[in-house]
Amino acid sequence: MTLSRAQYESFLVNNVSTISTLESSLRSISWFLPGRFKDAELASEALATLLNVVSMYHDTLLERVVKSNPSYQPLIPTTLHTRFTRAWMDKTSIYKWASRTLELIKFTELMIEMGLRRKFSEKMRWRGIILLEVIKAALRILLLRTTKRPLASPTIPERDFDPTTLPPPSSATSSPTLAPTSNVPSRLGTPDHLKNNHIPFEPHPLLLPSSSRSETSAEEYLAAKALTTSSVKPSFSLLRKLSGPRDYLAEIIYILRPLVYEEYAKRDKDMLWYLLRGSIWETFTRPKLEGFVAWTVQKPLIGLFGSLAQDWIPLIDQYYYYTAM
């Protein structure tokens, strides 16, 4: 089992660019499947769920590869979110497995709802939705208790590096699962997406005429290059620690809110989602979309978008998790 896993990890590292392209292509195809054949929406969601789960596993393996190669230098600095979540995943296994389980439920909740709708009654479907929300709330409270800080979203590190820039392994045994055969660091080359960059560098300011020189002062130039306070803070201090019962109460109320208001599965920052819910969807958005579909029936090219909208309208009507962001 260990050997098979090591072989798969080696295959992933050797073909990471091809696998990333394949994942992106399949994810795009899943948007066009609904309405194409019987149970196409279930097949589309199953494909999207599988891609999300596999991508999360690949991110874990690639992160291990990066950690095992001290010579690797990312093109852009690590984000604060990644620093915070990665530090907690390295510190405690409770956070690592609770956060992964929470993200796994988010990936599969819509497919579970589709299965419940096909096999059970409407009442059982809503009981399943409430059970999923209870499990998610319990996991969030566990994460809150573990970190004693507000929760980051998502709770796992995101892939913040280009997989194609990873150095190739020296042999098939260079998988993160197996012991490395050599400690010689691999030298990084120019990434493929920068090799065709033929834009010339800007001329040196001293070679420009005085009228075209930048008016930026030395203080402004140095301020842009200076480190910020968040850059030098320890990873665990990037979020303020909860200081009292009032802070904990506010976080717990936020976590439990989906159980009280099922229409608000999560705080929405994008107000456009409200156009796909409740009375606004039934009295305003859906009639507009249906009118757009009817208008584009006989229109070339534009009719493709009308057909897509027509296929997605029943899914928004029937499934809670399509708009429960």
N, C-alpha and C positions, 0 to 999 in steps of 0.2 A: 504493500500500500504506500509506504514511504517512497519507494523507488518510482512508482507511477506518478505520485504527486511531484516528485523532483523532476521527472521527465516533462510533465506538463508545464511546470514553472520555467524550465529551460526553453521549451517551445514558445511560451509566451514572451519571454525576454528576446528571443531571436526573431520573433515575428510580430513585435508589438505594434509596428506601424500598420501592417496589414490588418491585424485584429481590430485596431481602433477604427480604421476605415470601414471594415465590415460591420462593426457595431453601429456606427453612424448611419450607414446605408439601410440596415434593417430597421433602425428606429424611424427613419423617414418613411419606409414602406408601411409601417404599422399605422400611420396616419391615414392611408388611403384604403385600408382594408374594409372598414365598416360599410355595410350595405352591398358588398360585392357578391356575397353568397350567404347561404344559411349559416347562422351562428358566426358570421364574420367578425362581429364586434368582440365575441369571446376569444376568437383566435388572435385578433389584434391585441387585446389586452394581455393575453397569455404571452405573446411574443414580447410586448413591452415589459412585462413583469420579469420574464426570463433575462432580458437584456439588462435590466436594472440590477438584478441579483448578481449576474455574472460580472457586471462592471464593478460592483462593490467588492467582489472577491478579487478581481484583477487589480483594483486600487490597493488592496491590502498587500498583494504580492509585489507590486511595483514599489510600494513604499518600503518594503523590506529590502528590495534590491538597492534602492537609493541609500538606505541606512548602512548596508554592507559595503558600500563603495565610498570611502572617505574622499576620493578625488573628485566626486561629482559636485559640480557647482551649477545651481539653477540659473536660468537666464534672468528671472525676476525674483525678488525677495519673497520669502514665505509670508502668506497673509496672516493677519492677527488671528483670524478665526481658526486657521489650520494650526497655528502655534498653540492656541489654547486647548482645542479638542485633542490634538495629538499628545500634549503633555499629560492630560488626564487619562487618556487611553494607555499610555505607558506607565502611569503611576498605579492604577488600580484596575483589576480585572472586572470588578463590579460595573464600573463605568463603561468599560469596553464592551462587555456582553449586553448590558442593558441598552446602550445606545445602538448597537448593531441590531438587536431584536426590534427596537422601536422603528428603525429605518426599514427593516424587513417587512414589518406589518404595514407601513406606509406604501411600500412597493406592491404588496399583494392584496390590499383591502378592497380595491375595486373588483379584482377577479373573484375574490371570495363573495362579494355581494352579487355578482353575476351568477355564480353557482347556486347561491341560496335562492335567488329569484326563480331559477329554473327548476329546482328540486323541491322547494318548500313554499309555504303560503306567504302572503305579504306580512302577516304578523311575525312569522319566524324570521323573515328577512330583516325586519327592524330590530328584533331581539339580537340577531347576529351583529348588526351595526352597533347597537348599544354595548354589546359585550366587547367588541373591538375597541370602542372608545374607552371603556373601563380599563382594559389592559394597557392602552396607550397612556391613560392618565396615571395608572399605577407605576409604569416605567418612568414617566416624567418625574413623579414624586420621588422615586428611588434615586434618580439622577440629581434632583435638587438636594436631597438629603446627603448624597455623596460629596457633591462639590460645594454645597452651602453658598452657591452663587446662582444668578439667573441663568436659564438654559440658553445655550447657543443653538441656532437653527441653520443647517442641520446639526445634529449632535455628533456626527462623525466627521473626520477631516475630508475635505474635498480634494480632488486631484488638481493641484496647482502647478503642475509642470507638464512639459510636452514629452510624452513617452518616446517620441522619435529621437530625443536628445540623449537617451540613456546609452552609456557605453556598451558595446557588445561584449558578451561574456567570452572569456578566453577558452573555455572548453565546455562540454556538456555537463560537467560536474560543478559548474559555477552557480548552480541554483541556490537560492537562499536556504533551502532545506538541507543541502549537503555542505560539507566542509570545503572551503575554497582551496584550490590547488596552488595558488600563487598569491603573494601579497603585493605584487608589483601593480601599482595603480595604472589604469588605462587612461590615455591622453584623449581629451575631448577634441573633436574637430568642429568645423563650422557647420551649424545645422543646415539641412537641405533647403529650408524656406528662406535662408539668408544668402545662399550661394549665388542666386540670380539678382541680387540687389546691386544694381549698377548706378545708383544715385550717387553723385560725387559728394564729398564732404564740403561743408561750408568753408570758405577761405578764412584764414586766420584773421582775427579782428585787427591786428597791427598792419596787415596788408591792404585793408580797406581804406578808402578815403574817409576823412574825419566826419563828413556829413552822414555817412551810412553806418557808422559804428553804433553799437547798442548803447543806450543811455543807462543800462543797468549798473547800479553801483556795486562796489565790492561787497558791501554788507548784504545786499539782496542776493547776489550770486552765492555767497557762502551760506546764507540762510536756507537756500534751496537744497544745498548739499548736506546740511547738518542733520544729525539724527534727532528724531522726536522722542518724547518721553516713553511712548509705547514701544519704540524700537529697543530700548534698553531695559524695559521692565521684565521681570521674570514671567514666564508663560502663565503661571497660576494667578498672577496679579492683574491680568488684562481685564478681567471683570471684577467689579467691586463685590466684596463678600457681604452677604446678607447680615445685617447687624442686629435685628430684633424681631419680635413677633409680628410687627406690622409688615415688614418686608416679606417674611415667610407667608403671611396671610395673603398678600397681594399675588405672590407667585402661585400659591395653591388655588386661589380663585381663578386665575388665568388658566391653569392646567385643567380644572374641573369644568370650565365653561362649556366645552362641547357636550358634556353630559346634561347640562341644563338647557342649552339652546342648540338643538341638533342642526339648525340651519347655519350656525356659526361654528364649524368644526375647527376653525383656527382663525386668529385675527387676520383680517384681509387688509393688506396695504394697497391693493389695486382695486379701486371702486368699480371697475368694469365687471368684476365677477358678480356684482349684485344685479346686473342686467340679465343674468342667467338663472335667477332664483325667484321663487315665490310669485307674488302677484305681478311684479314688474316683468318677469319672464312671460307670464300667461297673457297679460293684457297689452304689453308694448313690444318686447323684443321678438317673441315668436311670431306675431302677425307681420312684423317688419321683415323677418327672415323668410317667411312663407311668401310674402309679396315679392321679395328679391328673387326667390327661386322661380316663381311663376313668370317673372319678367325675363329671366335668363334662359328659359327653356329653348327658345328658337335662336339664341345668340351664339355664334361660334366662339370658341375659346372661353368666353365669359361663362358659358353654360357649364364648363368643368367645375368652376367654383360654386355655382348654384347646385350642381349635383352633390358636391361634398357637403354643403350646408344641409341639403335635404336628407342625407344619410345620417348626419349628426343630431338633427333635431329630436328624433325619437329617443336617442340615448340620453340626452339631457333631461327629457321628460321622465325616463324610467329609472335612472340610477342616481343615487344620492352622492356617491363619491366622485362623479364626474365634475361636480362644481363645489365639493366640500374641500376647499383648499386650506 
